[in-house]
Amino acid sequence: MTQTRREAMALMTAALAGAAFRGRAFAQGTPKRGGILRISAPANPSSLDPATGGAGSDHAFLFTMYDTLTEWDFETLKPKPGLAESWSFTDPTTFVLNIRSGITFHDGTPLDAEAVKFNLERNKSDQKSNIKADLASMASAAVTGPMQVTLKLNTPDAALPGILSDRAGMMVSPAALKGSEARNVARKPVGAGAYAFVSWADGEKIVVKRNEKYWKANRPYPDGIEFSIIPELTTGARSVTAGQNDLIYQLPPRQKAIIERASSIKVFNGPTLYVFQIFLNWAKPPFDNLKVRQAFNFAIDREAFVKAALAGLAEPAYMNLPKAHWAYDRSVAELYPYDPGKARKLLAEAGLKEGTVIEIGGYTDQDSVQRQEILIEQFRKAGMNVKFVNAPIAEASAAFFGPEKRGSGLLAAWTGRPDPSLTYSLMFTKDAYYNGGRAPVPPELEAAIRESRASEDIEFRRKAFATVQRIVMENAFVAPLAFQFELVAMNRKVQGYRPNLLGKPKYDDVWLES
């Protein structure tokens, strides 16, 4: 019997998660309402508007304030109903969404078919939207009932239900976007999520409060959430062990042994799709030369990087999917074994003198700097003089991916997406936000990405992704480094937290024990 995509996602989860996330066992009581959940967050968001933001770290904030048309299952990542109570492909290029009735935005306006149509068209066409590529298959959206939206597609797109569980499916109040405060939505968001925005002190704190009219019965449990922005993760970890905050996410592996010494702290760790990588701008020198990009990949000793930078709590990355993923292709993973001699040869063939300075963007936090130091030494052994120009996460990401398109590369991370076609669309299509130079790609790559979304048959999709991955890595459009495990720590007050394969925290079931 043909294996379905959902079955494959379940198999992927079993392989990735193994015996589930590991953590110290604490008794769980009956969920109750009340209290403020205090979280140490590692980065200031780039924007609180899902369409115009550009950092993967934004999701930890966005998920509290915006619900999505579809949601993903924590264990399998398969799509499930969200703001849309159901959906269907009535034919390969017609997608119908049935919206739940009775939901309102935080400003009291209705979340109906008109609001959904407005958001999808904005996400697809607005000049400032960074998620146009998410909805590349959407030709038009029409209101076909008070609570029904029908999308006509320019090509079949089996990935669309998963795509609508991410930024493209986050619904913003049209009234807020059309009103006098429209320019401030990035700073004063109005969604329909479990929590409503209260305040944002830039680089310091974001506060949200319970949405008393939230559509999910008895949710959320806490009265609100306070995010303290603490880029120095050692300081953030101390704030949890000292009781100033309740939870910290995206801890670096070096913190695991330290924080586990605190008997009152629970630690969860397990695999994710979160991959550290060097984004390359192949529209600018020196990475406009294929041989230089290939040399970069041969120069990286990924096994050594995992041991030195991530304390072994990671998987070496040779593409944008880990070994256990259903679309992983072993032959692609064998393209770039560690070979500094081969890297030197390619650089010479490219006409790049040994020791030529190559500047790469990076972040200022301690762990990013440590990763940079390890890579600098590895590149040196291959005849490359790599220097990092650092800035805070939001600033560095905006400079590289935004209109300035500053720099030829950026050491950052890709946070994973529920469907792999979205990962490849967002990074490797011509106008995608995460294509740093918005540079053209081989036509066969865009065709292969479209092919990967043409059917739900898993074997069909697997073959298409093998082509996608091979084209990406043969052209060395990116230099993947390692898939980091999720590491989340919290005090015993926090109950009901569930990790997920994307490594992007959600607080759907979290409650506080007094």
ZAMARGU-4260 file (C-alpha; in steps of 0.2 Angstrom, whole numbers, plus 5000, padded with zeros to 4 digits):
<rodrens>
0) 5000/5000/5000 | 5006/5017/4996 | 5013/5026/5011 | 5005/5043/5014 | 5014/5059/5019
5) 5006/5059/5036 | 5012/5041/5040 | 5029/5046/5034 | 5029/5061/5046 | 5025/5049/5060
10) 5039/5037/5055 | 5051/5052/5054 | 5045/5057/5072 | 5048/5040/5079 | 5066/5040/5072
15) 5070/5058/5077 | 5063/5058/5094 | 5067/5040/5099 | 5061/5037/5116 | 5055/5055/5117
20) 5063/5070/5125 | 5073/5067/5140 | 5070/5076/5156 | 5070/5074/5175 | 5053/5067/5181
25) 5042/5078/5191 | 5024/5075/5197 | 5010/5083/5187 | 4994/5089/5195 | 4978/5095/5188
30) 4980/5111/5177 | 4973/5127/5184 | 4972/5145/5179 | 4982/5159/5186 | 5000/5166/5188
35) 5012/5175/5176 | 5024/5163/5166 | 5041/5172/5166 | 5052/5167/5151 | 5070/5171/5147
40) 5071/5174/5128 | 5088/5174/5119 | 5084/5188/5106 | 5074/5203/5103 | 5061/5200/5089
45) 5064/5207/5072 | 5045/5212/5071 | 5029/5206/5079 | 5021/5207/5062 | 5022/5189/5055
50) 5022/5195/5037 | 5036/5207/5039 | 5047/5199/5052 | 5063/5190/5046 | 5070/5180/5061
55) 5066/5162/5065 | 5067/5167/5084 | 5052/5178/5082 | 5041/5163/5082 | 5042/5161/5101
60) 5033/5177/5103 | 5022/5176/5088 | 5014/5159/5093 | 5007/5167/5109 | 4998/5182/5100
65) 4993/5174/5083 | 4984/5158/5080 | 4986/5150/5063 | 4974/5143/5050 | 4981/5126/5053
70) 4992/5119/5067 | 5005/5106/5068 | 5005/5091/5079 | 5019/5092/5092 | 5025/5074/5089
75) 5023/5072/5070 | 5022/5090/5063 | 5007/5084/5052 | 4994/5098/5050 | 4978/5098/5060
80) 4964/5110/5062 | 4967/5127/5069 | 4957/5143/5064 | 4951/5133/5050 | 4941/5119/5056
85) 4943/5109/5040 | 4950/5110/5023 | 4950/5100/5007 | 4957/5099/4989 | 4941/5099/4979
90) 4953/5096/4964 | 4972/5097/4962 | 4972/5116/4960 | 4957/5121/4971 | 4959/5122/4990
95) 4944/5126/5002 | 4946/5132/5019 | 4931/5132/5032 | 4934/5145/5045 | 4928/5142/5063
100) 4914/5154/5068 | 4913/5165/5083 | 4932/5170/5083 | 4937/5188/5086 | 4953/5197/5085
105) 4960/5205/5100 | 4952/5222/5095 | 4935/5214/5094 | 4933/5213/5075 | 4927/5196/5068
110) 4939/5183/5061 | 4929/5178/5046 | 4932/5173/5028 | 4935/5192/5023 | 4948/5193/5036
115) 4957/5177/5030 | 4956/5182/5012 | 4963/5199/5016 | 4978/5191/5026 | 4982/5179/5012
120) 4982/5192/4999 | 4993/5203/5010 | 5005/5189/5013 | 5006/5185/4995 | 5007/5202/4987
125) 5012/5216/5000 | 5028/5224/4995 | 5034/5223/5013 | 5029/5204/5015 | 5044/5192/5018
130) 5033/5177/5015 | 5028/5179/4997 | 5037/5162/4993 | 5026/5153/5006 | 5011/5156/4995
135) 5019/5155/4978 | 5006/5142/4972 | 4991/5153/4977 | 4984/5162/4961 | 4969/5170/4969
140) 4958/5169/4985 | 4939/5171/4985 | 4926/5172/4999 | 4914/5158/4994 | 4904/5159/5010
145) 4904/5169/5026 | 4916/5157/5034 | 4924/5149/5018 | 4938/5154/5008 | 4943/5146/4991
150) 4960/5147/4984 | 4964/5144/4966 | 4981/5137/4964 | 4993/5140/4949 | 5000/5123/4952
155) 4995/5108/4964 | 5002/5111/4981 | 5001/5096/4994 | 5012/5106/5006 | 4999/5120/5008
160) 4990/5114/5024 | 5007/5113/5033 | 5012/5130/5026 | 4997/5138/5034 | 5003/5132/5051
165) 5017/5145/5050 | 5019/5163/5047 | 5008/5163/5031 | 4993/5156/5042 | 4995/5169/5056
170) 4980/5180/5055 | 4982/5199/5059 | 4967/5210/5062 | 4963/5219/5045 | 4956/5234/5055
175) 4973/5236/5063 | 4982/5235/5046 | 4970/5247/5038 | 4968/5260/5052 | 4978/5275/5057
180) 4990/5263/5067 | 4994/5252/5052 | 5012/5256/5053 | 5013/5251/5071 | 5007/5233/5069
185) 5025/5227/5069 | 5027/5235/5086 | 5009/5234/5092 | 5002/5217/5085 | 4983/5213/5085
190) 4980/5194/5082 | 4968/5181/5088 | 4979/5170/5098 | 4979/5164/5116 | 4987/5180/5122
195) 4985/5199/5118 | 4999/5211/5117 | 5002/5223/5131 | 5019/5231/5129 | 5037/5229/5121
200) 5052/5238/5129 | 5064/5236/5115 | 5078/5223/5120 | 5071/5221/5137 | 5054/5214/5139
205) 5038/5209/5130 | 5022/5207/5140 | 5006/5198/5134 | 4990/5194/5144 | 4977/5181/5143
210) 4964/5183/5129 | 4948/5181/5139 | 4938/5178/5123 | 4950/5164/5116 | 4941/5151/5106
215) 4949/5136/5114 | 4940/5131/5130 | 4949/5135/5147 | 4964/5141/5138 | 4977/5148/5141
220) 4980/5144/5159 | 4992/5158/5164 | 4986/5176/5166 | 5000/5181/5155 | 5018/5179/5150
225) 5033/5191/5152 | 5047/5188/5141 | 5064/5195/5147 | 5076/5198/5133 | 5093/5191/5139
230) 5105/5188/5125 | 5118/5181/5136 | 5112/5163/5139 | 5122/5160/5154 | 5114/5175/5163
235) 5097/5169/5156 | 5100/5151/5164 | 5105/5159/5180 | 5089/5169/5181 | 5080/5152/5180
240) 5090/5143/5193 | 5088/5159/5204 | 5069/5160/5202 | 5069/5176/5193 | 5062/5167/5178
245) 5052/5151/5176 | 5059/5144/5159 | 5073/5147/5147 | 5073/5139/5129 | 5087/5138/5116
250) 5100/5134/5129 | 5117/5130/5122 | 5123/5112/5125 | 5137/5118/5136 | 5124/5123/5149
255) 5116/5106/5151 | 5128/5099/5164 | 5128/5115/5173 | 5109/5118/5174 | 5105/5100/5178
260) 5115/5102/5195 | 5100/5112/5201 | 5088/5100/5209 | 5073/5111/5206 | 5076/5112/5188
265) 5068/5101/5174 | 5078/5099/5158 | 5071/5093/5141 | 5083/5089/5127 | 5080/5080/5110
270) 5082/5081/5091 | 5075/5095/5081 | 5076/5102/5063 | 5085/5117/5069 | 5101/5118/5059
275) 5116/5130/5061 | 5123/5135/5044 | 5131/5148/5034 | 5119/5157/5022 | 5128/5162/5006
280) 5124/5177/4995 | 5129/5169/4978 | 5125/5186/4970 | 5141/5194/4977 | 5159/5190/4977
285) 5167/5179/4982 | 5152/5167/4983 | 5146/5171/4965 | 5159/5159/4961 | 5153/5141/4962
290) 5171/5134/4966 | 5172/5146/4981 | 5156/5140/4988 | 5161/5122/4986 | 5178/5125/4994
295) 5168/5132/5009 | 5159/5116/5011 | 5174/5105/5009 | 5184/5116/5022 | 5171/5112/5036
300) 5175/5098/5048 | 5157/5095/5054 | 5161/5081/5066 | 5174/5091/5075 | 5162/5106/5075
305) 5148/5096/5083 | 5160/5090/5097 | 5169/5107/5100 | 5154/5119/5098 | 5139/5109/5103
310) 5146/5097/5116 | 5141/5082/5105 | 5122/5086/5107 | 5119/5088/5088 | 5120/5079/5072
315) 5132/5085/5058 | 5123/5093/5044 | 5127/5090/5026 | 5110/5096/5019 | 5095/5105/5026
320) 5087/5088/5032 | 5093/5077/5046 | 5097/5058/5043 | 5080/5052/5050 | 5069/5063/5040
325) 5059/5054/5027 | 5066/5065/5013 | 5084/5063/5017 | 5096/5058/5003 | 5112/5049/5008
330) 5120/5051/4992 | 5118/5070/4994 | 5126/5069/5011 | 5141/5062/5004 | 5145/5077/4992
335) 5156/5086/5004 | 5167/5076/5016 | 5180/5086/5026 | 5194/5089/5013 | 5204/5105/5016
340) 5216/5100/5002 | 5201/5099/4990 | 5196/5116/4996 | 5213/5124/4993 | 5213/5117/4975
345) 5195/5124/4971 | 5200/5141/4978 | 5216/5141/4967 | 5205/5136/4952 | 5193/5150/4956
350) 5208/5163/4956 | 5206/5167/4974 | 5223/5170/4982 | 5227/5161/4998 | 5224/5172/5013
355) 5211/5183/5005 | 5200/5191/5018 | 5182/5184/5017 | 5170/5193/5028 | 5155/5184/5035
360) 5141/5192/5046 | 5138/5184/5063 | 5130/5187/5080 | 5137/5194/5096 | 5132/5182/5109
365) 5145/5171/5117 | 5140/5155/5109 | 5140/5162/5092 | 5157/5169/5094 | 5163/5152/5100
370) 5156/5144/5084 | 5165/5158/5074 | 5182/5154/5082 | 5180/5136/5078 | 5176/5139/5060
375) 5189/5152/5058 | 5202/5139/5062 | 5195/5126/5051 | 5194/5138/5036 | 5212/5144/5040
380) 5218/5126/5037 | 5210/5127/5020 | 5219/5143/5016 | 5205/5155/5019 | 5206/5170/5030
385) 5188/5172/5036 | 5183/5186/5047 | 5166/5189/5056 | 5157/5206/5057 | 5145/5204/5072
390) 5129/5213/5077 | 5114/5208/5087 | 5103/5194/5079 | 5089/5205/5073 | 5101/5219/5066
395) 5113/5206/5058 | 5098/5196/5050 | 5090/5212/5044 | 5106/5218/5036 | 5109/5202/5027
400) 5092/5197/5022 | 5083/5214/5020 | 5084/5227/5007 | 5102/5232/5011 | 5108/5214/5007
405) 5124/5218/5016 | 5138/5205/5016 | 5142/5189/5007 | 5137/5177/5020 | 5129/5175/5038
410) 5132/5162/5051 | 5115/5159/5058 | 5102/5145/5060 | 5087/5139/5050 | 5073/5134/5062
415) 5065/5121/5052 | 5047/5121/5044 | 5033/5108/5045 | 5035/5103/5027 | 5052/5102/5019
420) 5046/5110/5003 | 5044/5127/5013 | 5062/5126/5019 | 5068/5125/5001 | 5056/5137/4994
425) 5060/5150/5007 | 5079/5149/5005 | 5082/5144/4987 | 5069/5152/4975 | 5073/5168/4967
430) 5063/5181/4977 | 5063/5172/4993 | 5067/5182/5009 | 5081/5170/5014 | 5089/5170/4997
435) 5101/5184/5003 | 5105/5191/4986 | 5088/5187/4978 | 5099/5179/4965 | 5092/5168/4952
440) 5093/5149/4954 | 5094/5135/4941 | 5076/5133/4933 | 5077/5115/4936 | 5078/5119/4955
445) 5062/5129/4955 | 5054/5115/4945 | 5060/5102/4957 | 5053/5112/4972 | 5036/5113/4963
450) 5037/5095/4959 | 5039/5091/4977 | 5022/5099/4981 | 5013/5091/4967 | 5007/5075/4975
455) 5004/5068/4993 | 5011/5052/4988 | 5027/5050/4999 | 5037/5040/4986 | 5034/5053/4973
460) 5039/5067/4985 | 5054/5058/4991 | 5061/5057/4973 | 5057/5075/4970 | 5066/5080/4986
465) 5081/5070/4981 | 5082/5081/4965 | 5080/5097/4975 | 5093/5093/4988 | 5106/5087/4975
470) 5104/5103/4965 | 5105/5114/4981 | 5121/5105/4987 | 5130/5103/4970 | 5128/5122/4968
475) 5133/5124/4986 | 5120/5137/4989 | 5122/5135/5008 | 5135/5128/5020 | 5126/5117/5033
480) 5135/5114/5049 | 5124/5104/5062 | 5107/5100/5068 | 5106/5106/5086 | 5096/5097/5099
485) 5083/5107/5109 | 5087/5111/5127 | 5074/5119/5138 | 5075/5121/5157 | 5061/5126/5169
490) 5058/5126/5187 | 5045/5114/5195 | 5031/5127/5195 | 5030/5125/5176 | 5018/5111/5171
495) 5012/5104/5155 | 5027/5110/5144 | 5029/5099/5128 | 5044/5100/5116 | 5042/5099/5098
500) 5053/5094/5083 | 5054/5112/5076 | 5062/5118/5092 | 5050/5133/5093 | 5042/5133/5110
505) 5023/5134/5111 | 5014/5135/5128 | 4997/5128/5123 | 4996/5116/5138 | 5008/5126/5151
510) 5001/5130/5168 | 5009/5136/5184 | 5009/5126/5200 | 5008/5138/5215
</rodrens>
